[in-house]
Amino acid sequence: MPVAKIHVLEGRYNEARLSSMSKAVQDALMSVLRIPADDFYQIIYVLPRNRFLHTPSFLGMSYSDDLILLDITFISGRPKETRLALLKALNDGIVAAAGISPDDLLVTFYEVPGENISFGRGDGATCPYFGQSRGRGIAPGPPFEKIGVS
């Protein structure tokens, strides 16, 4: 159920570059989190300069006008190692797909409990790979490691 919000500066990314970046995000999510291909939710924000504000450098990183701010929200419970692997896969894939510096990708993960998510109909998040059945609320399921979801 990851939802990716991609923020870029207007005029820096044409449709082909946006499409390549979008695919790189989904590929990393599928590869590392092992989500199914149809678990696809992305919002791409193309912002004018006066609405896309950032420092030119931070913590030794140098940011250009190609900076991408990527927010990903997903259901909590994945191990730290998996989240770190996802950060690396996202950077590797997006840098290659968009032709940017490795510094120009800032990623933030937002993890929320499943009961705070609805895929529709007002039902709490249910997902076959979490071992949950459809219905109101979220059925207690095994930890991600025990069901092969990392």
C-alpha positions as CSV (number, residue, x, y, z in Angstrom):
1,M,0.0,0.0,0.0
2,P,2.9,2.4,-0.2
3,V,1.8,5.8,-1.4
4,A,4.7,7.8,-3.0
5,K,4.6,11.6,-3.2
6,I,7.2,12.9,-5.6
7,H,8.0,16.6,-5.5
8,V,10.1,18.3,-8.2
9,L,10.9,21.8,-9.5
10,E,8.8,22.9,-12.5
11,G,10.8,22.9,-15.8
12,R,13.4,20.4,-14.6
13,Y,11.6,17.1,-15.5
14,N,9.8,16.4,-18.8
15,E,7.3,13.5,-19.1
16,A,9.9,10.9,-20.1
17,R,12.1,11.8,-17.1
18,L,9.0,11.8,-14.7
19,S,7.9,8.4,-16.1
20,S,11.4,6.9,-15.7
21,M,11.5,8.2,-12.1
22,S,8.0,6.9,-11.3
23,K,9.0,3.5,-12.6
24,A,12.2,3.5,-10.5
25,V,10.2,4.2,-7.4
26,Q,7.7,1.4,-8.1
27,D,10.5,-1.0,-9.0
28,A,12.3,-0.4,-5.7
29,L,9.1,-0.9,-3.7
30,M,8.3,-4.1,-5.5
31,S,11.9,-5.4,-5.2
32,V,12.6,-4.5,-1.6
33,L,9.1,-4.6,0.0
34,R,7.9,-7.3,-2.3
35,I,4.6,-5.5,-3.0
36,P,2.5,-6.8,-5.9
37,A,2.7,-4.8,-9.2
38,D,-0.9,-3.6,-8.8
39,D,-0.1,-2.0,-5.5
40,F,0.6,1.3,-7.2
41,Y,-0.2,4.7,-5.8
42,Q,1.9,7.8,-6.7
43,I,1.3,11.5,-6.8
44,I,3.8,13.7,-8.7
45,Y,3.9,17.3,-7.7
46,V,5.6,19.7,-10.2
47,L,6.0,22.9,-8.3
48,P,7.0,26.5,-9.3
49,R,10.2,27.8,-7.8
50,N,8.4,30.0,-5.3
51,R,6.7,26.8,-3.9
52,F,9.7,24.4,-4.0
53,L,12.1,25.9,-1.5
54,H,15.2,24.2,-0.1
55,T,18.7,24.9,1.2
56,P,21.5,24.6,-1.4
57,S,23.4,22.2,0.9
58,F,22.9,20.2,4.2
59,L,25.0,17.6,6.0
60,G,27.6,17.6,3.3
61,M,25.0,17.2,0.5
62,S,24.9,19.7,-2.4
63,Y,21.4,20.2,-3.9
64,S,20.8,21.4,-7.4
65,D,17.6,22.3,-9.2
66,D,17.1,18.6,-9.9
67,L,16.4,17.9,-6.2
68,I,13.6,15.4,-5.7
69,L,11.7,15.2,-2.4
70,L,10.2,11.8,-2.1
71,D,7.7,10.9,0.7
72,I,6.6,7.3,1.0
73,T,3.8,6.3,3.4
74,F,3.3,2.6,4.2
75,I,2.0,0.3,6.9
76,S,4.5,0.0,9.8
77,G,6.2,-3.1,10.9
78,R,9.1,-3.6,8.5
79,P,12.5,-4.2,10.1
80,K,15.1,-1.4,10.1
81,E,17.3,-3.4,7.6
82,T,14.5,-3.5,5.1
83,R,13.9,0.2,5.4
84,L,17.6,0.9,4.9
85,A,17.7,-1.4,1.9
86,L,14.7,0.5,0.4
87,L,16.5,3.9,0.9
88,K,19.5,2.5,-1.0
89,A,17.4,0.9,-3.8
90,L,15.4,4.1,-4.2
91,N,18.6,6.2,-4.5
92,D,20.3,3.8,-6.9
93,G,17.2,3.5,-9.1
94,I,16.1,7.1,-9.2
95,V,19.6,8.4,-9.7
96,A,20.0,6.2,-12.8
97,A,16.5,6.8,-14.1
98,A,16.5,10.5,-13.7
99,G,20.1,11.2,-14.4
100,I,20.7,13.1,-11.1
101,S,23.4,13.3,-8.5
102,P,23.0,10.9,-5.6
103,D,22.8,14.0,-3.4
104,D,19.6,15.2,-5.2
105,L,17.2,12.7,-3.6
106,L,15.8,13.4,-0.2
107,V,13.5,10.5,1.0
108,T,11.2,10.5,4.0
109,F,9.3,7.4,5.1
110,Y,6.0,7.7,7.0
111,E,5.0,4.5,8.8
112,V,1.4,4.2,10.0
113,P,-0.5,1.4,11.8
114,G,-2.7,-0.6,9.4
115,E,-5.8,0.5,11.3
116,N,-5.1,4.0,10.1
117,I,-5.4,3.0,6.4
118,S,-8.4,2.3,4.3
119,F,-8.1,1.0,0.8
120,G,-11.8,1.9,0.2
121,R,-15.3,1.4,1.5
122,G,-14.2,2.8,4.9
123,D,-12.8,-0.6,5.9
124,G,-9.6,-0.7,7.8
125,A,-6.5,-1.8,5.9
126,T,-6.7,-5.4,4.8
127,C,-4.1,-7.1,2.7
128,P,-3.7,-10.8,1.8
129,Y,0.1,-10.6,2.3
130,F,-0.5,-9.4,5.9
131,G,-2.6,-12.4,6.7
132,Q,-5.7,-10.3,7.2
133,S,-9.3,-10.8,6.1
134,R,-11.6,-8.2,4.7
135,G,-13.9,-6.4,7.1
136,R,-14.0,-3.5,9.5
137,G,-10.8,-3.0,11.4
138,I,-7.6,-4.9,11.1
139,A,-7.2,-8.5,12.0
140,P,-4.1,-9.2,14.0
141,G,-1.6,-10.8,11.7
142,P,1.9,-12.2,12.1
143,P,4.9,-9.9,12.0
144,F,6.2,-9.2,8.5
145,E,9.3,-11.5,9.0
146,K,7.1,-14.5,9.7
147,I,5.0,-14.2,6.6
148,G,7.8,-13.5,4.2
149,V,7.1,-9.8,3.7
150,S,10.1,-7.5,4.4
